[in-house]
Amino acid sequence: MIRTLLFFVLIFTMQDMLAKSNDSLQVGSLDSSSTHTASVKLGPQNLLDSMAEPNTLRHYFFLNEQITKIIEPGSNIEQSRDLPLLKAIHVRNKPREAWKFWTILFNLLFLAIIRLIHIKRFDEIISSAFDLQADFSQYADKAGTYVASHTGLFFNFIIATSFFISSLLAQNHQLDTSNYYSFFLKLSLGIFILYIIKIFINLFIGYLFKIKQMSSVIIFNALVLNNVLGVALVFLNLFYVFVNDTEIVNIIASVSIVTILLSVIYRQVKNILMISQVSKFQFVYILLYLCTLEILPWLVIFKVFLNSW
């Protein structure tokens, strides 16, 4: 009887062991992906499965890292690239504005020297700009005595105009550059070359079509009114650069632009009145000449300026 009981106990024990061994083999045969989908927490079955687990590798190679979330490669990383680091903001170089101070200082000193050397001629040039009924023959007889004053004031006009345009573009960030001093120098040279070309074109047309008096009047008014405009821009630039209030700066910029526009319009009116005094050309020919060499270039300049605004 006892032997029979021991025999049955031994049989049940062997069946239980075989059942457990079958269960372990079935679990081992399961793929690692199936264990993840069933969300059953089983240990790694082999070396390859353990290496495929990112948390296991980070656990052994990044011991001090607390993993809370695995960042998927995508939009979050791309968005964070546009934000500069604190160190980058701290060491970023600021644009140098010292050239504006030295340019304004040089312009004021240069204008003061011209005024002190030729006080009487300086005052006569300023007053002649506002004389609509001026007799050109009086100025033509004394043109040689005004060469130095006109030349100095003309360079002052180039400096003041180039400085205002450079400062205006820098304030509105209309150029893809950080070196506005280099742009100021190039612009000054460009304006000088354009006016030299314009003077030679007027002289050539006056000699070719025998209208020397008309071309001389246009050159004279261009020099006189530009020189007076340069004097006004020097003081407008002084306030435009060193005033900190944004609204006042915008008002000064608007006043400067309006002053340039009014000087151009006033010059054409003065040209028509003075040409009618020294010549007997019909108004149509005078207007055609002014539209070709005076009005059209300014319209092109203002069109380019408005497009870039």
C-alpha positions in Angstrom: 0.0 0.0 0.0 2.8 2.4 0.9 4.6 1.6 -2.3 1.5 2.3 -4.3 1.1 5.8 -2.7 4.8 6.6 -3.3 4.5 5.6 -6.9 1.5 7.9 -7.5 3.3 10.8 -5.7 6.3 10.3 -7.9 4.2 10.4 -11.1 2.4 13.7 -10.1 5.7 15.3 -9.2 7.3 14.4 -12.6 4.2 15.7 -14.4 4.4 19.0 -12.5 8.1 19.3 -13.4 7.4 18.6 -17.1 4.6 21.2 -17.1 7.0 23.8 -15.7 9.7 23.0 -18.1 7.2 23.3 -21.0 6.1 26.7 -19.7 9.7 28.0 -19.6 10.3 26.7 -23.1 7.3 28.5 -24.4 8.2 31.8 -22.8 11.7 31.5 -24.1 10.4 30.9 -27.6 8.4 34.0 -27.5 9.9 36.9 -29.4 11.1 40.0 -27.5 8.6 42.2 -29.4 5.7 40.1 -28.2 6.7 40.6 -24.6 6.6 44.4 -25.0 3.2 44.3 -26.7 1.8 42.2 -23.9 3.3 44.6 -21.4 4.6 41.6 -19.3 7.6 42.5 -17.4 10.0 39.7 -18.1 13.8 39.8 -17.8 16.0 39.8 -20.9 16.1 36.4 -22.5 19.4 36.7 -24.2 22.3 39.1 -24.8 20.9 40.6 -28.0 17.6 41.4 -26.4 19.3 43.1 -23.5 21.4 45.2 -25.9 18.2 46.2 -27.7 16.8 47.7 -24.6 17.7 51.5 -24.4 17.0 51.7 -20.7 19.4 48.9 -20.0 22.3 50.6 -22.0 21.6 53.9 -20.3 21.6 52.3 -16.9 25.1 51.0 -17.3 26.7 53.8 -19.3 24.9 56.8 -17.9 24.8 56.1 -14.2 24.1 59.6 -13.1 21.3 60.3 -15.5 17.7 60.2 -14.4 15.6 59.0 -17.4 12.1 60.3 -17.3 11.2 60.4 -21.0 12.8 59.4 -24.3 12.8 62.3 -26.7 11.7 61.4 -30.1 13.7 63.0 -32.9 11.5 65.7 -34.5 10.0 69.1 -34.0 11.1 69.7 -30.4 14.8 69.6 -31.2 14.3 71.8 -34.3 12.5 74.4 -32.3 15.2 74.5 -29.6 17.9 75.2 -32.1 16.6 78.7 -32.9 17.0 79.8 -29.3 20.5 81.1 -28.5 22.2 80.0 -25.3 22.8 82.4 -22.4 26.5 82.3 -23.1 26.0 83.3 -26.7 23.9 86.2 -25.7 26.4 87.3 -23.1 29.4 87.4 -25.5 27.6 88.8 -28.5 29.4 91.8 -29.9 27.4 95.1 -30.1 27.7 97.2 -33.3 30.2 100.0 -32.8 28.7 103.5 -33.1 31.8 105.5 -32.4 32.2 106.4 -36.1 29.0 108.5 -36.0 30.4 110.7 -33.2 33.6 111.3 -35.0 31.9 111.9 -38.3 29.5 114.5 -36.8 32.4 116.2 -35.0 34.5 116.4 -38.2 31.5 117.7 -40.1 30.9 120.5 -37.6 34.5 121.5 -37.4 34.8 121.4 -41.2 31.8 123.6 -41.6 33.1 126.0 -38.9 36.4 126.3 -40.7 34.7 127.2 -44.0 32.6 129.8 -42.2 35.6 131.4 -40.5 37.9 131.5 -43.5 35.3 133.1 -45.9 32.6 134.7 -43.7 31.4 137.2 -46.3 31.3 134.7 -49.2 29.7 132.1 -47.0 26.8 134.5 -46.1 26.4 135.5 -49.8 26.1 131.9 -50.9 23.4 131.3 -48.2 21.5 134.4 -49.2 21.7 133.7 -53.0 20.0 130.4 -52.5 16.8 132.2 -51.4 16.8 134.9 -54.1 14.3 133.8 -56.8 14.9 136.9 -59.0 18.7 136.7 -58.9 20.6 138.0 -61.8 22.9 135.2 -62.9 25.3 137.7 -64.6 26.3 139.1 -61.3 27.4 135.7 -59.9 29.0 134.7 -63.2 31.4 137.7 -63.0 32.5 136.7 -59.5 32.5 132.9 -59.9 36.2 132.6 -59.4 36.1 134.2 -56.0 33.5 131.6 -54.8 35.3 128.5 -55.9 36.9 127.6 -52.6 33.7 128.3 -50.6 31.5 126.3 -53.0 34.0 123.4 -53.1 34.2 123.2 -49.3 30.4 123.4 -48.9 29.9 120.8 -51.6 32.1 118.3 -49.7 30.1 119.2 -46.6 26.9 118.4 -48.4 28.3 115.0 -49.5 29.3 114.1 -46.0 26.0 115.3 -44.4 23.8 113.6 -47.0 25.7 110.3 -46.9 25.7 110.3 -43.1 21.9 110.9 -42.9 21.2 108.1 -45.4 23.5 105.7 -43.7 22.0 106.5 -40.2 18.4 106.1 -41.6 19.1 102.8 -43.1 20.9 101.6 -40.0 18.0 102.6 -37.8 15.4 100.8 -40.0 17.7 97.8 -40.6 17.3 98.0 -44.4 20.8 96.7 -45.2 22.2 93.2 -44.7 25.4 94.5 -43.1 26.7 95.5 -39.7 29.5 97.8 -41.0 27.6 101.0 -41.8 30.8 103.0 -41.7 32.1 101.2 -44.8 28.7 101.8 -46.4 29.0 105.5 -45.5 32.4 105.9 -47.2 31.2 104.0 -50.3 28.0 106.2 -50.5 30.0 109.4 -50.2 32.3 108.4 -53.0 29.3 107.3 -55.1 27.5 110.7 -54.6 30.7 112.6 -55.5 31.1 110.6 -58.7 27.5 111.0 -59.7 27.6 114.8 -59.3 30.9 115.1 -61.3 29.3 113.1 -64.1 26.2 115.3 -63.9 28.2 118.5 -64.2 30.1 117.2 -67.2 26.9 116.0 -68.9 25.4 119.5 -68.4 28.5 121.2 -69.8 28.6 118.8 -72.8 24.9 119.4 -73.7 25.3 123.1 -73.3 28.3 123.2 -75.6 26.7 120.8 -78.1 23.4 122.6 -78.5 24.8 126.0 -77.8 22.8 126.6 -74.6 25.7 127.3 -72.3 23.8 129.8 -70.2 21.1 127.3 -69.4 23.5 124.6 -68.4 25.5 127.1 -66.3 22.4 128.2 -64.4 21.4 124.6 -63.7 24.9 123.8 -62.4 25.0 127.0 -60.3 21.6 126.4 -58.6 22.5 122.7 -58.0 25.7 123.7 -56.2 24.2 126.6 -54.2 21.1 124.8 -53.0 22.9 121.6 -52.3 25.4 123.5 -50.2 22.7 125.2 -48.2 21.0 121.8 -47.8 24.2 120.3 -46.5 24.4 123.0 -43.8 20.9 122.2 -42.7 21.5 118.5 -42.7 24.6 118.9 -40.4 22.4 120.2 -37.5 19.6 117.8 -38.3 22.0 114.9 -38.1 23.3 116.1 -34.8 19.9 115.8 -33.2 19.0 112.7 -35.2 21.9 110.7 -33.8 22.2 111.9 -30.2 18.5 112.1 -29.3 17.3 109.0 -27.4 13.5 109.4 -27.7 12.3 107.2 -30.6 9.3 109.5 -31.5 11.5 112.6 -31.7 14.1 110.7 -33.8 11.3 109.7 -36.3 10.1 113.3 -36.4 13.6 114.5 -37.2 14.0 111.9 -39.9 10.7 113.0 -41.5 11.8 116.6 -41.3 15.1 115.8 -43.0 13.4 113.9 -45.8 10.8 116.7 -46.4 13.7 119.2 -46.4 15.4 117.3 -49.2 12.2 117.0 -51.2 11.4 120.7 -50.8 15.0 121.6 -51.9 14.6 119.6 -55.1 11.2 121.2 -55.9 12.5 124.7 -55.0 15.6 124.2 -57.2 13.5 123.4 -60.3 11.3 126.5 -59.7 14.5 128.6 -59.3 16.0 127.1 -62.5 12.9 128.0 -64.5 12.8 131.6 -63.3 16.6 132.2 -63.7 16.7 130.5 -67.2 13.9 132.7 -68.4 16.0 135.8 -67.5 19.2 134.8 -69.2 17.7 133.1 -72.4 14.8 133.3 -74.7 13.9 129.7 -74.9 10.3 128.6 -74.8 9.0 127.1 -71.6 8.5 123.7 -73.3 12.2 123.3 -74.1 13.2 124.5 -70.6 10.8 122.0 -69.0 12.0 119.2 -71.3 15.6 119.9 -70.4 14.8 119.9 -66.6 12.8 116.7 -66.8 15.6 114.9 -68.6 18.5 115.9 -66.4 17.0 117.1 -63.1 13.5 115.6 -62.4 13.9 112.1 -63.9 17.1 111.2 -61.9 15.4 112.3 -58.7 12.3 110.3 -59.4 14.4 107.2 -60.0 16.2 107.8 -56.7 13.0 108.2 -54.7 11.4 105.2 -56.4 14.4 103.0 -55.3 14.2 104.5 -51.8 10.4 103.8 -51.5 10.8 100.2 -52.8 13.5 99.5 -50.2 11.5 101.0 -47.3 
